[in-house]
Amino acid sequence: MQDTIKQFLEFRKQFTPRQWHEINRIIDGQFNKKAAELQLDDQDIETIERIITQQKIMN
């Protein structure tokens, strides 16, 4: 695991903080686009509802 972390940190050093922020923003945008295309079934809805209830996200 330490090796993986070290490799990641070395990779990360290639970018300025601004570049890294923009890369993350672009990746998040793609994830959000994919999430919007996702089709949830009844089991997914039940799981989401259970997690929301357990974590008391909505009172």
Secondary structure in CASP SS format (residue, H / E / C, confidence):
PFRMAT SS
TARGET T0000
AUTHOR 0000-0000-0000
METHOD secondary structure of the structure
MODEL  1
M C 1.00
Q H 1.00
D H 1.00
T H 1.00
I H 1.00
K H 1.00
Q H 1.00
F H 1.00
L H 1.00
E H 1.00
F H 1.00
R H 1.00
K C 1.00
Q C 1.00
F C 1.00
T C 1.00
P H 1.00
R H 1.00
Q H 1.00
W H 1.00
H H 1.00
E H 1.00
I H 1.00
N H 1.00
R H 1.00
I H 1.00
I H 1.00
D H 1.00
G H 1.00
Q H 1.00
F H 1.00
N H 1.00
K H 1.00
K H 1.00
A H 1.00
A H 1.00
E H 1.00
L C 1.00
Q C 1.00
L C 1.00
D C 1.00
D H 1.00
Q H 1.00
D H 1.00
I H 1.00
E H 1.00
T H 1.00
I H 1.00
E H 1.00
R H 1.00
I H 1.00
I H 1.00
T H 1.00
Q H 1.00
Q C 1.00
K C 1.00
I C 1.00
M C 1.00
N C 1.00
END
